């Protein structure tokens, strides 16, 4: 997850794939957005966190 968070700091989205889940993470205009997809059911949950600082390195 640390690598994913470092990527969004530079404006790049990230993806982590496990046997059970796919996690997509992106910085959407200062809002952290995670899409978590259950690979077995195909259901996706979206988590959004606002108040991010641009160019922050405190991950």
CHARMM-style PDB file with segment names, atoms N, HN, CA, C and O in Angstrom:
ATOM      1  N   UNK     1       0.818  -1.190   0.000  1.00  0.00      PROA
ATOM      2  CA  UNK     1       0.000   0.000   0.000  1.00  0.00      PROA
ATOM      3  C   UNK     1       0.862   1.255   0.000  1.00  0.00      PROA
ATOM      4  O   UNK     1       0.475   2.265  -0.587  1.00  0.00      PROA
ATOM      5  N   UNK     2       2.009   1.210   0.640  1.00  0.00      PROA
ATOM      6  HN  UNK     2       2.323   0.389   1.117  1.00  0.00      PROA
ATOM      7  CA  UNK     2       2.874   2.382   0.666  1.00  0.00      PROA
ATOM      8  C   UNK     2       3.282   2.825  -0.725  1.00  0.00      PROA
ATOM      9  O   UNK     2       3.328   4.022  -1.009  1.00  0.00      PROA
ATOM     10  N   UNK     3       3.580   1.870  -1.593  1.00  0.00      PROA
ATOM     11  HN  UNK     3       3.543   0.897  -1.361  1.00  0.00      PROA
ATOM     12  CA  UNK     3       3.940   2.193  -2.971  1.00  0.00      PROA
ATOM     13  C   UNK     3       2.788   2.842  -3.719  1.00  0.00      PROA
ATOM     14  O   UNK     3       2.994   3.745  -4.530  1.00  0.00      PROA
ATOM     15  N   UNK     4       1.578   2.381  -3.447  1.00  0.00      PROA
ATOM     16  HN  UNK     4       1.410   1.648  -2.788  1.00  0.00      PROA
ATOM     17  CA  UNK     4       0.407   2.978  -4.083  1.00  0.00      PROA
ATOM     18  C   UNK     4       0.233   4.425  -3.649  1.00  0.00      PROA
ATOM     19  O   UNK     4      -0.066   5.294  -4.469  1.00  0.00      PROA
ATOM     20  N   UNK     5       0.419   4.683  -2.359  1.00  0.00      PROA
ATOM     21  HN  UNK     5       0.661   3.977  -1.693  1.00  0.00      PROA
ATOM     22  CA  UNK     5       0.266   6.047  -1.858  1.00  0.00      PROA
ATOM     23  C   UNK     5       1.352   6.961  -2.394  1.00  0.00      PROA
ATOM     24  O   UNK     5       1.099   8.138  -2.652  1.00  0.00      PROA
ATOM     25  N   UNK     6       2.553   6.440  -2.564  1.00  0.00      PROA
ATOM     26  HN  UNK     6       2.759   5.484  -2.354  1.00  0.00      PROA
ATOM     27  CA  UNK     6       3.627   7.247  -3.148  1.00  0.00      PROA
ATOM     28  C   UNK     6       3.298   7.618  -4.585  1.00  0.00      PROA
ATOM     29  O   UNK     6       3.582   8.736  -5.015  1.00  0.00      PROA
ATOM     30  N   UNK     7       2.711   6.709  -5.324  1.00  0.00      PROA
ATOM     31  HN  UNK     7       2.481   5.800  -4.975  1.00  0.00      PROA
ATOM     32  CA  UNK     7       2.327   6.978  -6.714  1.00  0.00      PROA
ATOM     33  C   UNK     7       1.312   8.104  -6.817  1.00  0.00      PROA
ATOM     34  O   UNK     7       1.434   8.963  -7.689  1.00  0.00      PROA
ATOM     35  N   UNK     8       0.310   8.117  -5.941  1.00  0.00      PROA
ATOM     36  HN  UNK     8       0.210   7.419  -5.232  1.00  0.00      PROA
ATOM     37  CA  UNK     8      -0.713   9.151  -6.070  1.00  0.00      PROA
ATOM     38  C   UNK     8      -0.158  10.522  -5.732  1.00  0.00      PROA
ATOM     39  O   UNK     8      -0.671  11.532  -6.214  1.00  0.00      PROA
ATOM     40  N   UNK     9       0.885  10.574  -4.907  1.00  0.00      PROA
ATOM     41  HN  UNK     9       1.301   9.753  -4.515  1.00  0.00      PROA
ATOM     42  CA  UNK     9       1.505  11.855  -4.584  1.00  0.00      PROA
ATOM     43  C   UNK     9       2.083  12.511  -5.829  1.00  0.00      PROA
ATOM     44  O   UNK     9       2.143  13.738  -5.912  1.00  0.00      PROA
ATOM     45  N   UNK    10       2.506  11.715  -6.789  1.00  0.00      PROA
ATOM     46  HN  UNK    10       2.458  10.718  -6.721  1.00  0.00      PROA
ATOM     47  CA  UNK    10       3.065  12.257  -8.027  1.00  0.00      PROA
ATOM     48  C   UNK    10       2.007  12.365  -9.125  1.00  0.00      PROA
ATOM     49  O   UNK    10       2.331  12.671 -10.273  1.00  0.00      PROA
ATOM     50  N   UNK    11       0.749  12.115  -8.775  1.00  0.00      PROA
ATOM     51  HN  UNK    11       0.487  11.866  -7.843  1.00  0.00      PROA
ATOM     52  CA  UNK    11      -0.336  12.237  -9.741  1.00  0.00      PROA
ATOM     53  C   UNK    11      -0.620  10.979 -10.533  1.00  0.00      PROA
ATOM     54  O   UNK    11      -1.450  10.989 -11.441  1.00  0.00      PROA
ATOM     55  N   UNK    12       0.066   9.891 -10.196  1.00  0.00      PROA
ATOM     56  HN  UNK    12       0.741   9.884  -9.458  1.00  0.00      PROA
ATOM     57  CA  UNK    12      -0.137   8.633 -10.913  1.00  0.00      PROA
ATOM     58  C   UNK    12      -1.097   7.736 -10.137  1.00  0.00      PROA
ATOM     59  O   UNK    12      -0.962   7.597  -8.921  1.00  0.00      PROA
ATOM     60  N   UNK    13      -2.057   7.133 -10.816  1.00  0.00      PROA
ATOM     61  HN  UNK    13      -2.167   7.246 -11.803  1.00  0.00      PROA
ATOM     62  CA  UNK    13      -2.914   6.163 -10.133  1.00  0.00      PROA
ATOM     63  C   UNK    13      -2.125   4.883  -9.866  1.00  0.00      PROA
ATOM     64  O   UNK    13      -1.073   4.656 -10.462  1.00  0.00      PROA
ATOM     65  N   UNK    14      -2.640   4.056  -8.971  1.00  0.00      PROA
ATOM     66  HN  UNK    14      -3.495   4.240  -8.486  1.00  0.00      PROA
ATOM     67  CA  UNK    14      -1.965   2.804  -8.669  1.00  0.00      PROA
ATOM     68  C   UNK    14      -2.948   1.656  -8.611  1.00  0.00      PROA
ATOM     69  O   UNK    14      -4.159   1.853  -8.511  1.00  0.00      PROA
ATOM     70  N   UNK    15      -2.403   0.454  -8.675  1.00  0.00      PROA
ATOM     71  HN  UNK    15      -1.419   0.295  -8.755  1.00  0.00      PROA
ATOM     72  CA  UNK    15      -3.238  -0.749  -8.625  1.00  0.00      PROA
ATOM     73  C   UNK    15      -2.489  -1.837  -7.878  1.00  0.00      PROA
ATOM     74  O   UNK    15      -1.291  -2.039  -8.077  1.00  0.00      PROA
ATOM     75  N   UNK    16      -3.219  -2.537  -7.012  1.00  0.00      PROA
ATOM     76  HN  UNK    16      -4.192  -2.373  -6.851  1.00  0.00      PROA
ATOM     77  CA  UNK    16      -2.689  -3.701  -6.315  1.00  0.00      PROA
ATOM     78  C   UNK    16      -3.668  -4.845  -6.554  1.00  0.00      PROA
ATOM     79  O   UNK    16      -4.873  -4.692  -6.357  1.00  0.00      PROA
ATOM     80  N   UNK    17      -3.148  -5.982  -6.975  1.00  0.00      PROA
ATOM     81  HN  UNK    17      -2.168  -6.107  -7.135  1.00  0.00      PROA
ATOM     82  CA  UNK    17      -3.987  -7.140  -7.267  1.00  0.00      PROA
ATOM     83  C   UNK    17      -3.562  -8.288  -6.365  1.00  0.00      PROA
ATOM     84  O   UNK    17      -2.383  -8.634  -6.300  1.00  0.00      PROA
ATOM     85  N   UNK    18      -4.534  -8.879  -5.666  1.00  0.00      PROA
ATOM     86  HN  UNK    18      -5.492  -8.598  -5.718  1.00  0.00      PROA
ATOM     87  CA  UNK    18      -4.292 -10.078  -4.870  1.00  0.00      PROA
ATOM     88  C   UNK    18      -5.198 -11.184  -5.409  1.00  0.00      PROA
ATOM     89  O   UNK    18      -5.950 -10.973  -6.360  1.00  0.00      PROA
ATOM     90  N   UNK    19      -5.120 -12.346  -4.803  1.00  0.00      PROA
ATOM     91  HN  UNK    19      -4.509 -12.517  -4.030  1.00  0.00      PROA
ATOM     92  CA  UNK    19      -5.997 -13.442  -5.227  1.00  0.00      PROA
ATOM     93  C   UNK    19      -7.469 -13.106  -5.008  1.00  0.00      PROA
ATOM     94  O   UNK    19      -8.333 -13.581  -5.744  1.00  0.00      PROA
ATOM     95  N   UNK    20      -7.755 -12.283  -3.989  1.00  0.00      PROA
ATOM     96  HN  UNK    20      -7.053 -11.897  -3.390  1.00  0.00      PROA
ATOM     97  CA  UNK    20      -9.137 -12.002  -3.618  1.00  0.00      PROA
ATOM     98  C   UNK    20      -9.660 -10.643  -4.074  1.00  0.00      PROA
ATOM     99  O   UNK    20     -10.852 -10.494  -4.344  1.00  0.00      PROA
ATOM    100  N   UNK    21      -8.765  -9.645  -4.160  1.00  0.00      PROA
ATOM    101  HN  UNK    21      -7.797  -9.766  -3.940  1.00  0.00      PROA
ATOM    102  CA  UNK    21      -9.214  -8.271  -4.415  1.00  0.00      PROA
ATOM    103  C   UNK    21      -8.344  -7.556  -5.440  1.00  0.00      PROA
ATOM    104  O   UNK    21      -7.187  -7.914  -5.662  1.00  0.00      PROA
ATOM    105  N   UNK    22      -8.933  -6.537  -6.057  1.00  0.00      PROA
ATOM    106  HN  UNK    22      -9.872  -6.246  -5.877  1.00  0.00      PROA
ATOM    107  CA  UNK    22      -8.201  -5.576  -6.877  1.00  0.00      PROA
ATOM    108  C   UNK    22      -8.442  -4.216  -6.234  1.00  0.00      PROA
ATOM    109  O   UNK    22      -9.589  -3.815  -6.036  1.00  0.00      PROA
ATOM    110  N   UNK    23      -7.365  -3.505  -5.909  1.00  0.00      PROA
ATOM    111  HN  UNK    23      -6.433  -3.830  -6.070  1.00  0.00      PROA
ATOM    112  CA  UNK    23      -7.474  -2.184  -5.300  1.00  0.00      PROA
ATOM    113  C   UNK    23      -6.902  -1.163  -6.274  1.00  0.00      PROA
ATOM    114  O   UNK    23      -5.724  -1.224  -6.628  1.00  0.00      PROA
ATOM    115  N   UNK    24      -7.736  -0.227  -6.704  1.00  0.00      PROA
ATOM    116  HN  UNK    24      -8.693  -0.177  -6.417  1.00  0.00      PROA
ATOM    117  CA  UNK    24      -7.308   0.886  -7.545  1.00  0.00      PROA
ATOM    118  C   UNK    24      -7.352   2.144  -6.693  1.00  0.00      PROA
ATOM    119  O   UNK    24      -8.326   2.382  -5.979  1.00  0.00      PROA
ATOM    120  N   UNK    25      -6.293   2.953  -6.765  1.00  0.00      PROA
ATOM    121  HN  UNK    25      -5.501   2.760  -7.344  1.00  0.00      PROA
ATOM    122  CA  UNK    25      -6.202   4.151  -5.947  1.00  0.00      PROA
ATOM    123  C   UNK    25      -5.799   5.326  -6.824  1.00  0.00      PROA
ATOM    124  O   UNK    25      -4.958   5.194  -7.713  1.00  0.00      PROA
ATOM    125  N   UNK    26      -6.413   6.480  -6.561  1.00  0.00      PROA
ATOM    126  HN  UNK    26      -7.096   6.586  -5.838  1.00  0.00      PROA
ATOM    127  CA  UNK    26      -6.112   7.666  -7.366  1.00  0.00      PROA
ATOM    128  C   UNK    26      -6.375   8.923  -6.548  1.00  0.00      PROA
ATOM    129  O   UNK    26      -7.176   8.919  -5.614  1.00  0.00      PROA
ATOM    130  N   UNK    27      -5.690   9.992  -6.916  1.00  0.00      PROA
ATOM    131  HN  UNK    27      -5.039   9.995  -7.676  1.00  0.00      PROA
ATOM    132  CA  UNK    27      -5.927  11.311  -6.343  1.00  0.00      PROA
ATOM    133  C   UNK    27      -6.800  12.070  -7.331  1.00  0.00      PROA
ATOM    134  O   UNK    27      -6.354  12.427  -8.421  1.00  0.00      PROA
ATOM    135  N   UNK    28      -8.028  12.308  -6.947  1.00  0.00      PROA
ATOM    136  HN  UNK    28      -8.390  12.017  -6.062  1.00  0.00      PROA
ATOM    137  CA  UNK    28      -8.990  13.009  -7.804  1.00  0.00      PROA
ATOM    138  C   UNK    28      -9.150  14.439  -7.288  1.00  0.00      PROA
ATOM    139  O   UNK    28     -10.020  14.715  -6.461  1.00  0.00      PROA
ATOM    140  N   UNK    29      -8.309  15.336  -7.779  1.00  0.00      PROA
ATOM    141  HN  UNK    29      -7.603  15.111  -8.450  1.00  0.00      PROA
ATOM    142  CA  UNK    29      -8.375  16.752  -7.383  1.00  0.00      PROA
ATOM    143  C   UNK    29      -8.332  16.933  -5.870  1.00  0.00      PROA
ATOM    144  O   UNK    29      -9.153  17.653  -5.302  1.00  0.00      PROA
ATOM    145  N   UNK    30      -7.373  16.278  -5.218  1.00  0.00      PROA
ATOM    146  HN  UNK    30      -6.705  15.692  -5.679  1.00  0.00      PROA
ATOM    147  CA  UNK    30      -7.206  16.409  -3.775  1.00  0.00      PROA
ATOM    148  C   UNK    30      -8.058  15.461  -2.962  1.00  0.00      PROA
ATOM    149  O   UNK    30      -8.075  15.548  -1.735  1.00  0.00      PROA
ATOM    150  N   UNK    31      -8.756  14.571  -3.608  1.00  0.00      PROA
ATOM    151  HN  UNK    31      -8.742  14.500  -4.606  1.00  0.00      PROA
ATOM    152  CA  UNK    31      -9.581  13.580  -2.922  1.00  0.00      PROA
ATOM    153  C   UNK    31      -9.044  12.193  -3.229  1.00  0.00      PROA
ATOM    154  O   UNK    31      -8.927  11.805  -4.391  1.00  0.00      PROA
ATOM    155  N   UNK    32      -8.719  11.448  -2.176  1.00  0.00      PROA
ATOM    156  HN  UNK    32      -8.815  11.763  -1.232  1.00  0.00      PROA
ATOM    157  CA  UNK    32      -8.227  10.085  -2.340  1.00  0.00      PROA
ATOM    158  C   UNK    32      -9.408   9.180  -2.654  1.00  0.00      PROA
ATOM    159  O   UNK    32     -10.396   9.166  -1.920  1.00  0.00      PROA
ATOM    160  N   UNK    33      -9.309   8.429  -3.738  1.00  0.00      PROA
ATOM    161  HN  UNK    33      -8.506   8.441  -4.334  1.00  0.00      PROA
ATOM    162  CA  UNK    33     -10.381   7.508  -4.110  1.00  0.00      PROA
ATOM    163  C   UNK    33      -9.816   6.111  -4.261  1.00  0.00      PROA
ATOM    164  O   UNK    33      -8.878   5.887  -5.027  1.00  0.00      PROA
ATOM    165  N   UNK    34     -10.394   5.171  -3.524  1.00  0.00      PROA
ATOM    166  HN  UNK    34     -11.155   5.353  -2.902  1.00  0.00      PROA
ATOM    167  CA  UNK    34     -10.034   3.763  -3.627  1.00  0.00      PROA
ATOM    168  C   UNK    34     -11.236   2.997  -4.143  1.00  0.00      PROA
ATOM    169  O   UNK    34     -12.343   3.143  -3.624  1.00  0.00      PROA
ATOM    170  N   UNK    35     -11.024   2.192  -5.152  1.00  0.00      PROA
ATOM    171  HN  UNK    35     -10.125   2.073  -5.574  1.00  0.00      PROA
ATOM    172  CA  UNK    35     -12.038   1.257  -5.633  1.00  0.00      PROA
ATOM    173  C   UNK    35     -11.522  -0.137  -5.316  1.00  0.00      PROA
ATOM    174  O   UNK    35     -10.465  -0.546  -5.797  1.00  0.00      PROA
ATOM    175  N   UNK    36     -12.278  -0.858  -4.505  1.00  0.00      PROA
ATOM    176  HN  UNK    36     -13.137  -0.526  -4.115  1.00  0.00      PROA
ATOM    177  CA  UNK    36     -11.894  -2.208  -4.099  1.00  0.00      PROA
ATOM    178  C   UNK    36     -12.875  -3.179  -4.735  1.00  0.00      PROA
ATOM    179  O   UNK    36     -14.074  -3.134  -4.459  1.00  0.00      PROA
ATOM    180  N   UNK    37     -12.357  -4.057  -5.589  1.00  0.00      PROA
ATOM    181  HN  UNK    37     -11.383  -4.093  -5.813  1.00  0.00      PROA
ATOM    182  CA  UNK    37     -13.197  -5.019  -6.295  1.00  0.00      PROA
ATOM    183  C   UNK    37     -12.949  -6.414  -5.751  1.00  0.00      PROA
ATOM    184  O   UNK    37     -11.810  -6.876  -5.695  1.00  0.00      PROA
ATOM    185  N   UNK    38     -14.018  -7.079  -5.352  1.00  0.00      PROA
ATOM    186  HN  UNK    38     -14.944  -6.703  -5.398  1.00  0.00      PROA
ATOM    187  CA  UNK    38     -13.959  -8.466  -4.911  1.00  0.00      PROA
ATOM    188  C   UNK    38     -13.909  -9.324  -6.170  1.00  0.00      PROA
ATOM    189  O   UNK    38     -14.853  -9.333  -6.961  1.00  0.00      PROA
ATOM    190  N   UNK    39     -12.826 -10.030  -6.350  1.00  0.00      PROA
ATOM    191  HN  UNK    39     -12.059 -10.022  -5.708  1.00  0.00      PROA
ATOM    192  CA  UNK    39     -12.649 -10.792  -7.589  1.00  0.00      PROA
ATOM    193  C   UNK    39     -13.626 -11.958  -7.702  1.00  0.00      PROA
ATOM    194  O   UNK    39     -13.959 -12.380  -8.809  1.00  0.00      PROA
ATOM    195  N   UNK    40     -14.086 -12.479  -6.574  1.00  0.00      PROA
ATOM    196  HN  UNK    40     -13.815 -12.136  -5.675  1.00  0.00      PROA
ATOM    197  CA  UNK    40     -15.005 -13.614  -6.603  1.00  0.00      PROA
ATOM    198  C   UNK    40     -16.416 -13.185  -7.001  1.00  0.00      PROA
ATOM    199  O   UNK    40     -17.061 -13.840  -7.820  1.00  0.00      PROA
ATOM    200  N   UNK    41     -16.893 -12.083  -6.417  1.00  0.00      PROA
ATOM    201  HN  UNK    41     -16.369 -11.551  -5.752  1.00  0.00      PROA
ATOM    202  CA  UNK    41     -18.272 -11.651  -6.663  1.00  0.00      PROA
ATOM    203  C   UNK    41     -18.380 -10.577  -7.740  1.00  0.00      PROA
ATOM    204  O   UNK    41     -19.447 -10.378  -8.320  1.00  0.00      PROA
ATOM    205  N   UNK    42     -17.269  -9.884  -8.007  1.00  0.00      PROA
ATOM    206  HN  UNK    42     -16.402 -10.046  -7.536  1.00  0.00      PROA
ATOM    207  CA  UNK    42     -17.294  -8.793  -8.969  1.00  0.00      PROA
ATOM    208  C   UNK    42     -17.821  -7.486  -8.397  1.00  0.00      PROA
ATOM    209  O   UNK    42     -17.893  -6.484  -9.109  1.00  0.00      PROA
ATOM    210  N   UNK    43     -18.192  -7.485  -7.116  1.00  0.00      PROA
ATOM    211  HN  UNK    43     -18.133  -8.299  -6.538  1.00  0.00      PROA
ATOM    212  CA  UNK    43     -18.710  -6.269  -6.491  1.00  0.00      PROA
ATOM    213  C   UNK    43     -17.572  -5.299  -6.196  1.00  0.00      PROA
ATOM    214  O   UNK    43     -16.478  -5.703  -5.802  1.00  0.00      PROA
ATOM    215  N   UNK    44     -17.851  -4.009  -6.395  1.00  0.00      PROA
ATOM    216  HN  UNK    44     -18.740  -3.681  -6.715  1.00  0.00      PROA
ATOM    217  CA  UNK    44     -16.862  -2.970  -6.157  1.00  0.00      PROA
ATOM    218  C   UNK    44     -17.359  -2.014  -5.086  1.00  0.00      PROA
ATOM    219  O   UNK    44     -18.508  -1.575  -5.113  1.00  0.00      PROA
ATOM    220  N   UNK    45     -16.481  -1.696  -4.142  1.00  0.00      PROA
ATOM    221  HN  UNK    45     -15.547  -2.052  -4.120  1.00  0.00      PROA
ATOM    222  CA  UNK    45     -16.756  -0.677  -3.131  1.00  0.00      PROA
ATOM    223  C   UNK    45     -15.845   0.503  -3.397  1.00  0.00      PROA
ATOM    224  O   UNK    45     -14.677   0.328  -3.745  1.00  0.00      PROA
ATOM    225  N   UNK    46     -16.375   1.704  -3.233  1.00  0.00      PROA
ATOM    226  HN  UNK    46     -17.324   1.846  -2.950  1.00  0.00      PROA
ATOM    227  CA  UNK    46     -15.599   2.915  -3.430  1.00  0.00      PROA
ATOM    228  C   UNK    46     -15.453   3.635  -2.101  1.00  0.00      PROA
ATOM    229  O   UNK    46     -16.431   3.846  -1.385  1.00  0.00      PROA
ATOM    230  N   UNK    47     -14.221   4.009  -1.780  1.00  0.00      PROA
ATOM    231  HN  UNK    47     -13.426   3.837  -2.362  1.00  0.00      PROA
ATOM    232  CA  UNK    47     -13.916   4.764  -0.568  1.00  0.00      PROA
ATOM    233  C   UNK    47     -13.313   6.082  -1.016  1.00  0.00      PROA
ATOM    234  O   UNK    47     -12.369   6.101  -1.806  1.00  0.00      PROA
ATOM    235  N   UNK    48     -13.858   7.190  -0.513  1.00  0.00      PROA
ATOM    236  HN  UNK    48     -14.625   7.174   0.128  1.00  0.00      PROA
ATOM    237  CA  UNK    48     -13.343   8.507  -0.863  1.00  0.00      PROA
ATOM    238  C   UNK    48     -12.975   9.253   0.413  1.00  0.00      PROA
ATOM    239  O   UNK    48     -13.735   9.271   1.381  1.00  0.00      PROA
ATOM    240  N   UNK    49     -11.788   9.872   0.397  1.00  0.00      PROA
ATOM    241  HN  UNK    49     -11.170   9.857  -0.389  1.00  0.00      PROA
ATOM    242  CA  UNK    49     -11.306  10.650   1.532  1.00  0.00      PROA
ATOM    243  C   UNK    49     -10.924  12.024   1.009  1.00  0.00      PROA
ATOM    244  O   UNK    49     -10.121  12.136   0.083  1.00  0.00      PROA
ATOM    245  N   UNK    50     -11.490  13.063   1.593  1.00  0.00      PROA
ATOM    246  HN  UNK    50     -12.143  12.972   2.345  1.00  0.00      PROA
ATOM    247  CA  UNK    50     -11.173  14.414   1.134  1.00  0.00      PROA
ATOM    248  C   UNK    50     -10.145  15.054   2.058  1.00  0.00      PROA
ATOM    249  O   UNK    50      -9.836  14.527   3.126  1.00  0.00      PROA
ATOM    250  N   UNK    51      -9.621  16.199   1.628  1.00  0.00      PROA
ATOM    251  HN  UNK    51      -9.872  16.627   0.760  1.00  0.00      PROA
ATOM    252  CA  UNK    51      -8.688  16.958   2.449  1.00  0.00      PROA
ATOM    253  C   UNK    51      -7.237  16.596   2.253  1.00  0.00      PROA
ATOM    254  O   UNK    51      -6.412  16.897   3.116  1.00  0.00      PROA
ATOM    255  N   UNK    52      -6.891  15.954   1.139  1.00  0.00      PROA
ATOM    256  HN  UNK    52      -7.561  15.709   0.438  1.00  0.00      PROA
ATOM    257  CA  UNK    52      -5.492  15.621   0.884  1.00  0.00      PROA
ATOM    258  C   UNK    52      -4.713  16.872   0.528  1.00  0.00      PROA
ATOM    259  O   UNK    52      -5.247  17.807  -0.070  1.00  0.00      PROA
ATOM    260  N   UNK    53      -3.438  16.875   0.905  1.00  0.00      PROA
ATOM    261  HN  UNK    53      -3.004  16.116   1.390  1.00  0.00      PROA
ATOM    262  CA  UNK    53      -2.555  17.968   0.517  1.00  0.00      PROA
ATOM    263  C   UNK    53      -1.811  17.555  -0.735  1.00  0.00      PROA
ATOM    264  O   UNK    53      -1.280  16.447  -0.807  1.00  0.00      PROA
ATOM    265  N   UNK    54      -1.767  18.426  -1.714  1.00  0.00      PROA
ATOM    266  HN  UNK    54      -2.198  19.326  -1.656  1.00  0.00      PROA
ATOM    267  CA  UNK    54      -0.994  18.142  -2.915  1.00  0.00      PROA
ATOM    268  C   UNK    54       0.489  18.144  -2.590  1.00  0.00      PROA
ATOM    269  O   UNK    54       0.959  18.975  -1.812  1.00  0.00      PROA
ATOM    270  N   UNK    55       1.228  17.212  -3.186  1.00  0.00      PROA
ATOM    271  HN  UNK    55       0.846  16.537  -3.817  1.00  0.00      PROA
ATOM    272  CA  UNK    55       2.678  17.077  -3.021  1.00  0.00      PROA
ATOM    273  C   UNK    55       3.101  16.779  -1.593  1.00  0.00      PROA
ATOM    274  O   UNK    55       4.224  17.102  -1.209  1.00  0.00      PROA
ATOM    275  N   UNK    56       2.235  16.176  -0.804  1.00  0.00      PROA
ATOM    276  HN  UNK    56       1.322  15.914  -1.117  1.00  0.00      PROA
ATOM    277  CA  UNK    56       2.599  15.784   0.551  1.00  0.00      PROA
ATOM    278  C   UNK    56       3.447  14.527   0.504  1.00  0.00      PROA
ATOM    279  O   UNK    56       3.218  13.652  -0.332  1.00  0.00      PROA
ATOM    280  N   UNK    57       4.421  14.431   1.390  1.00  0.00      PROA
ATOM    281  HN  UNK    57       4.608  15.141   2.069  1.00  0.00      PROA
ATOM    282  CA  UNK    57       5.288  13.246   1.426  1.00  0.00      PROA
ATOM    283  C   UNK    57       5.167  12.509   2.750  1.00  0.00      PROA
ATOM    284  O   UNK    57       5.976  11.623   3.028  1.00  0.00      PROA
ATOM    285  N   UNK    58       4.188  12.844   3.569  1.00  0.00      PROA
ATOM    286  HN  UNK    58       3.531  13.563   3.343  1.00  0.00      PROA
ATOM    287  CA  UNK    58       4.046  12.241   4.892  1.00  0.00      PROA
ATOM    288  C   UNK    58       3.160  11.011   4.874  1.00  0.00      PROA
ATOM    289  O   UNK    58       2.173  10.952   5.607  1.00  0.00      PROA
ATOM    290  N   UNK    59       3.497  10.015   4.040  1.00  0.00      PROA
ATOM    291  HN  UNK    59       4.298  10.062   3.445  1.00  0.00      PROA
ATOM    292  CA  UNK    59       2.713   8.779   4.004  1.00  0.00      PROA
ATOM    293  C   UNK    59       3.351   7.764   4.883  1.00  0.00      PROA
ATOM    294  OT1 UNK    59       2.850   6.645   4.998  1.00  0.00      PROA
TER     295      UNK     59
END
